[in-house]
């Protein structure tokens, strides 16, 4: 039986991408949603979301049943929309180790029926303002009273947080911390 290759487009945050490798970004602890669009005739086929550099041996995280029912496996989920010919994959609670190569595809998952993309996880940012009584501490942390900005590596004791960078803007009186968890 002759099967017409599916036309895949990657949709992230409302943008359309052509069939080429793309890097998609998500925020640590957040949710990444990626959609793939396919040609007419593929509505009842199973769609999959897998991880790994090689599309032939990638690990399937989750796949549809061929219906429009939402399927969830751990932090990953997938749902097909037959009328829009689009299936959407979601990866929740993004972690630093989620950075990798991923694939969306249609079974039988041959090279013409899959699309490769990379996921990059950016750290979350926490920002707060400080009052005048903190200026002495901030200047000692920055070790340069005349500098408006500085970056400090900090280790928060008693916390599971690691690899934190503290950005200080003395002019704006703001502290920003990039957060990663173990």
C-alpha positions in Angstrom: 0.0 0.0 0.0 1.4 3.4 -1.0 1.5 5.8 2.0 2.0 9.5 1.3 4.7 11.0 3.5 3.3 13.2 6.2 4.1 16.9 6.1 5.4 17.9 9.5 5.4 21.4 10.8 6.6 22.2 14.3 4.4 24.6 16.2 5.6 26.2 19.4 3.9 29.3 20.9 1.8 29.9 17.8 4.7 29.8 15.3 5.1 27.5 12.3 8.4 26.0 11.4 9.4 24.1 8.3 10.9 20.6 8.3 14.3 21.2 9.8 15.9 20.6 13.1 14.8 23.2 15.6 15.8 24.0 19.2 12.8 24.6 21.6 13.3 26.3 24.9 11.5 25.7 28.2 11.9 27.1 31.7 13.1 24.9 34.5 10.2 23.6 36.5 7.8 24.7 33.8 5.9 23.0 31.0 7.1 22.7 27.3 4.4 22.1 24.7 5.3 21.1 21.1 2.9 20.3 18.3 3.4 18.5 15.0 1.0 18.9 12.0 0.4 16.1 9.5 -1.2 15.7 6.1 -4.7 14.3 5.5 -5.1 10.6 5.7 -3.0 10.1 8.9 -5.7 10.9 11.4 -6.3 7.3 12.7 -2.6 6.4 13.0 -0.7 6.3 16.3 1.4 9.4 17.0 4.5 9.2 19.3 6.8 11.4 21.2 10.2 10.0 21.8 13.7 10.9 23.1 17.1 10.1 21.8 19.7 11.3 19.2 18.8 8.5 16.8 15.2 8.3 15.5 15.5 4.6 14.9 16.4 3.8 18.5 14.8 6.7 20.5 12.9 5.8 23.6 9.2 6.4 23.2 7.9 8.5 26.1 4.3 8.4 25.2 2.1 7.6 22.1 -1.5 8.0 21.2 -3.9 5.1 20.6 -5.0 6.4 17.2 -7.8 8.3 18.9 -8.1 11.9 20.2 -7.8 10.7 23.8 -5.1 12.3 26.0 -2.4 9.8 26.9 -0.1 10.6 29.9 3.0 8.7 31.0 4.8 10.3 33.9 5.6 13.9 33.0 4.9 13.4 29.3 1.6 13.5 27.6 0.3 13.5 24.0 -3.0 14.3 22.4 -4.1 14.1 18.7 -6.6 16.5 17.2 -7.9 14.8 14.0 -9.9 17.8 12.6 -6.8 20.1 12.9 -4.4 17.2 11.9 -2.2 18.2 14.8 -0.8 16.3 17.7 0.5 18.0 20.8 3.2 16.7 23.2 3.7 18.1 26.6 6.6 17.7 29.0 5.8 18.9 32.5 8.1 20.0 35.4 11.1 20.5 33.1 14.5 19.5 34.6 18.0 20.3 33.5 18.5 16.6 32.4 15.5 17.0 30.0 17.8 18.7 27.5 18.2 16.3 24.7 17.0 15.4 21.2 13.3 14.5 20.8 11.1 13.3 17.9 7.5 13.6 17.1 6.2 11.0 14.6 3.6 8.7 13.2 3.8 5.0 13.3 5.4 3.1 11.6 7.8 5.9 12.5 10.0 5.7 9.3 12.2 8.7 8.4 9.4 10.3 6.3 7.0 10.2 9.3 9.0 11.8 12.0 10.4 15.2 12.9 13.5 15.9 15.0 13.9 18.8 17.5 16.1 19.7 20.5 15.0 20.8 23.9 16.9 23.4 25.9 16.0 24.0 29.5 16.6 27.5 30.8 16.9 28.2 34.5 14.0 29.9 36.4 14.7 33.4 37.7 13.6 34.8 41.0 14.0 38.6 41.4 13.4 40.8 44.4 14.1 44.4 45.4 16.1 45.4 48.4 16.0 48.5 50.6 18.7 51.0 51.6 19.7 49.1 54.7 20.9 46.2 52.4 23.3 48.4 50.4 26.3 47.7 52.7 25.9 44.0 52.3 25.4 44.2 48.6 28.5 46.3 48.1 30.5 43.9 50.2 29.2 41.0 48.1 30.1 42.8 44.8 33.4 44.0 46.2 33.2 47.1 44.0 31.1 50.0 45.4 31.2 51.7 42.0 29.9 48.9 40.0 26.2 48.8 39.1 26.1 45.1 38.3 27.8 42.0 39.5 27.3 38.2 39.4 28.0 35.9 42.3 27.9 32.1 42.6 26.0 31.3 45.7 25.4 28.1 47.6 22.2 28.2 49.7 22.8 26.1 52.8 20.1 23.7 53.9 18.6 23.8 50.5 18.5 21.4 47.5 19.4 24.3 45.2 22.7 24.2 43.4 24.4 26.1 40.6 22.8 29.4 41.6 24.0 32.6 40.2 23.1 35.8 41.9 22.8 38.9 39.7 22.9 42.2 41.6 21.9 45.5 40.0 22.8 48.2 42.6 21.3 51.0 40.6 17.8 49.3 40.4 18.3 47.7 43.9 17.4 44.3 42.5 18.7 40.8 43.2 18.0 38.0 40.7 18.8 34.4 41.3 18.9 31.7 38.6 17.5 28.5 40.1 18.4 24.9 39.3 17.6 21.9 41.5 19.6 18.8 42.0 
